């Protein structure tokens, strides 16, 4: 083809595309209401491809932004798009290409050529191919607006907020004794807790309250709190106390009045059933308001039933009491109004001080983030909100270097209100502005409100439902389509779910939610015949039977052709996953779960943790026992276990190290922690304890965890505290192709599918357990209070306080019902071929709605009677499974061998390290000497521990004597002084300091810092800092000594003003 003809071809092709593209002049907003298993990812990729191919520009992908929630979903969507482009370019026949060709009226040859060029462009500029998580997108915007948000350019993103909040609360508590207002508030709150016999620590209470700062659902109230001063909180609390006192007096007066009236008429406790009336009003008079409205007394008084005990009482007294019941009821109601106000104020007081500190905690957190150059990921949306509210969309695009015109958002039902608020201006800009060729942008949303299970993190189904109802976004009409066919499950499973949810949706109290479910629960069945559902009933509270049924179901499925890797056990609660994992671990069924992948389950890592604990607590016998257990099991020496345990507890940590070397040919140096960095220390343990020979994924993950810690600190104690907080959450990634039964929560299973699914423990109430501590915001509607809301514990009493509180209570019930049904829907739509449901059969019908009742009602509706002795089968009697998927074989991989001995050779030939090592050894020696009497024992300890060689004993003795008998130092080594060697001292606002030696005599405080090597200016600064810090907590005059221990001992008295 000549250059002229090729140019002519390109011009002609471009003209065609422009003609097609110019036809799309209106903004497009499409919403897909898609059911489970209906192919949401396929729909997204299809529309993404269509938009790519409509444009004449081969870099059009740079104006497209696809957003989803997880990295896994991002990777899946990216790979699907790349694979589809490749298929469009290379395959002779492609179903999706055929559909798109017909829909946009482009020839197959043109689509193939265009797909090839787009694919090349994407691969050459992959960074411009934006399929992102929402967090990644917000992170990108924040990075672009560091200057406007007053953030450091090199900030670090913190995912786990617990550690940061811990530090922030510590900083706040450190202000006690310094900040008068904080001190008074915390002291008053402590007294309040003592009065109420509340033994929960103040720090834990404040830590829980501080999480409000990061919870999107609390953002509205958080913004209001920031505008309320501590003075207003204090004045409102005083006013509430006055109101409580007044209302309690009124309530007591009502109660006393009716008691007096009853008494004057000769009516006492004996006339009433169980003496309830007299007991009730007597409790009020005695100022005991707890739980007095948790019975049926009010209902009985209103109905005039079950009040009077007629047996054994004279008729005239019975008639007199019956005549007084309306009056008793009136006094009951009047007193109740007063008492409920008291109860509400009591509830508000429980959280009043922590809530009043929220603004201070938020400010402290912001200061911490700036100083440490860190941002909590939970604050991303809040930061973006600041950008979106202040700047126009074009400016935001200019800052981030991209201009998106077409948005594709997956799992829209899980988008939080704040995330949507932040996205909205960008979407409006895309829809209401034209590019150079006069075309508008587009928005494509896909989701399923029946799978909305993230309300706790700000997700709101109501945004989706409003779109379905109003069909409009700003000035743009919304085109709504449904994908109600199920492409995942076989016929019988889809049919069962259709029938079940048709009945189950009636359990929703909220008519709006019920109506939505009724319109969208039904799935068109396009799958082939087959599939099986089993329902098993067990007695209530017999979890062991649930486990037994799980095991039986798994073995039966194995007989029917399901392999272990095709099976999944889905539970609602984490503790159910743990108990299932622990029970199945005792069988020969291969299993994998988040719990099995917890790195704390690794015996090798627990060995390292025990050794670290011995560094800090050498007297701990349990750690020696744990270390022995590891090597006894590894070497199959159980018959000698008792003798080994006894021997391991004898002597010092050095003796224990010798014991390990003798019995198991392993050891760890007690002094390594002093002169190695923390990360090097862990590497050495892996090598010295023989763990490098079986280096696995757990150790690899742990080593990375230790490396991240060592960047900030080398303190072993601090690491152990961090490990204590983190170990329950640290897991290695769940392998995708593992040939084992998976155990996971329904939340984790969302978006996944399995040929065979077991759903045990389906007996939960729709409402959260009362044992779960929950709190809600409650309006304060009393007069003369400047704070008009507070936070109270959620309990059944909430509905009694007022009409508003009843509304809060009822709304919570409705939302929990929807959460429960959505969780069930997600769980029951994961199975492809077979599903086993294990639920409970209650002897008595429970008042609260629960899963078990749904399954019982379903059976009854189908003419069956729930029974413990048989399963109920729907679908094929026999469910033989033949996998259509190719078996995935793991390729052989090279296991890395870790050996760190080369470092020892470096140390031997490195004079700098030799000097450092000598300095560490000298510090260890003098850390063992408090006074003159300790000299010999300290020298012997260092020789026995291998810190110094025995031939150095005489030299060490001379060195020690030249220090402790030095003219200026003799007084600090005398007997009778208070001496602290290498003790951490907490200084308010500064944290910990650790002088080598601190000596308190009756008249003076001495600070001694040992040095080896040449004097440096930093030496003076460090000891002067110690002196300045200690002045704030010690009233004695302070004298500071720098002691240089080399061939000669030089002592310098460091003046504070030097």
HELIX and SHEET records of a PDB file:
HELIX    1   1 UNK A    3  UNK A   22  1                                  20    
HELIX    2   2 UNK A   40  UNK A   54  1                                  15    
HELIX    3   3 UNK A   60  UNK A   63  5                                   4    
HELIX    4   4 UNK A   71  UNK A   90  1                                  20    
HELIX    5   5 UNK A   95  UNK A  104  1                                  10    
HELIX    6   6 UNK A  108  UNK A  124  1                                  17    
HELIX    7   7 UNK A  126  UNK A  128  5                                   3    
HELIX    8   8 UNK A  134  UNK A  144  1                                  11    
HELIX    9   9 UNK A  161  UNK A  173  1                                  13    
HELIX   10  10 UNK A  180  UNK A  195  1                                  16    
HELIX   11  11 UNK A  202  UNK A  210  1                                   9    
HELIX   12  12 UNK A  211  UNK A  214  5                                   4    
HELIX   13  13 UNK A  216  UNK A  218  5                                   3    
HELIX   14  14 UNK A  219  UNK A  225  1                                   7    
HELIX   15  15 UNK A  230  UNK A  264  1                                  35    
HELIX   16  16 UNK A  269  UNK A  271  5                                   3    
HELIX   17  17 UNK A  273  UNK A  275  5                                   3    
HELIX   18  18 UNK A  276  UNK A  285  1                                  10    
HELIX   19  19 UNK A  297  UNK A  303  1                                   7    
HELIX   20  20 UNK A  315  UNK A  356  1                                  42    
HELIX   21  21 UNK A  358  UNK A  372  1                                  15    
HELIX   22  22 UNK A  377  UNK A  379  5                                   3    
HELIX   23  23 UNK A  380  UNK A  390  1                                  11    
HELIX   24  24 UNK A  393  UNK A  400  1                                   8    
HELIX   25  25 UNK A  412  UNK A  414  5                                   3    
HELIX   26  26 UNK A  417  UNK A  432  1                                  16    
HELIX   27  27 UNK A  449  UNK A  451  5                                   3    
HELIX   28  28 UNK A  455  UNK A  457  5                                   3    
HELIX   29  29 UNK A  461  UNK A  470  1                                  10    
HELIX   30  30 UNK A  491  UNK A  504  1                                  14    
HELIX   31  31 UNK A  505  UNK A  507  5                                   3    
HELIX   32  32 UNK A  511  UNK A  520  1                                  10    
HELIX   33  33 UNK A  543  UNK A  559  1                                  17    
HELIX   34  34 UNK A  564  UNK A  566  5                                   3    
HELIX   35  35 UNK A  574  UNK A  584  1                                  11    
HELIX   36  36 UNK A  599  UNK A  601  5                                   3    
HELIX   37  37 UNK A  603  UNK A  616  1                                  14    
HELIX   38  38 UNK A  621  UNK A  634  1                                  14    
HELIX   39  39 UNK A  638  UNK A  640  5                                   3    
HELIX   40  40 UNK A  641  UNK A  648  1                                   8    
HELIX   41  41 UNK A  653  UNK A  664  1                                  12    
HELIX   42  42 UNK A  672  UNK A  675  1                                   4    
HELIX   43  43 UNK A  678  UNK A  688  1                                  11    
HELIX   44  44 UNK A  691  UNK A  694  5                                   4    
HELIX   45  45 UNK A  697  UNK A  712  1                                  16    
HELIX   46  46 UNK A  716  UNK A  726  1                                  11    
HELIX   47  47 UNK A  746  UNK A  749  1                                   4    
HELIX   48  48 UNK A  798  UNK A  801  1                                   4    
HELIX   49  49 UNK A  803  UNK A  828  1                                  26    
HELIX   50  50 UNK A  851  UNK A  861  1                                  11    
HELIX   51  51 UNK A  902  UNK A  908  1                                   7    
HELIX   52  52 UNK A  911  UNK A  927  1                                  17    
HELIX   53  53 UNK A  932  UNK A  934  5                                   3    
HELIX   54  54 UNK A  935  UNK A  944  1                                  10    
HELIX   55  55 UNK A  950  UNK A  952  5                                   3    
HELIX   56  56 UNK A  953  UNK A  964  1                                  12    
HELIX   57  57 UNK A  970  UNK A  973  5                                   4    
HELIX   58  58 UNK A 1017  UNK A 1031  1                                  15    
SHEET    1   A 7 UNK A 131  UNK A 133  0                                        
SHEET    2   A 7 UNK A  64  UNK A  68  1                                        
SHEET    3   A 7 UNK A 406  UNK A 409  1                                        
SHEET    4   A 7 UNK A 442  UNK A 447  1                                        
SHEET    5   A 7 UNK A  28  UNK A  34  1                                        
SHEET    6   A 7 UNK A 476  UNK A 483  1                                        
SHEET    7   A 7 UNK A 472  UNK A 473 -1                                        
SHEET    1   B 2 UNK A 156  UNK A 158  0                                        
SHEET    2   B 2 UNK A 374  UNK A 376  1                                        
SHEET    1   C 2 UNK A 485  UNK A 486  0                                        
SHEET    2   C 2 UNK A 524  UNK A 525  1                                        
SHEET    1   D 7 UNK A 591  UNK A 593  0                                        
SHEET    2   D 7 UNK A 741  UNK A 745  1                                        
SHEET    3   D 7 UNK A 567  UNK A 571  1                                        
SHEET    4   D 7 UNK A 754  UNK A 759  1                                        
SHEET    5   D 7 UNK A 831  UNK A 841  1                                        
SHEET    6   D 7 UNK A 532  UNK A 539  1                                        
SHEET    7   D 7 UNK A 872  UNK A 875 -1                                        
SHEET    1   E 2 UNK A 775  UNK A 779  0                                        
SHEET    2   E 2 UNK A 789  UNK A 793 -1                                        
SHEET    1   F 5 UNK A 978  UNK A 981  0                                        
SHEET    2   F 5 UNK A 997  UNK A1000 -1                                        
SHEET    3   F 5 UNK A1004  UNK A1011 -1                                        
SHEET    4   F 5 UNK A1037  UNK A1045  1                                        
SHEET    5   F 5 UNK A1049  UNK A1054 -1                                        
SHEET    1   G 2 UNK A 985  UNK A 987  0                                        
SHEET    2   G 2 UNK A 991  UNK A 993 -1                                        
END                                                                             
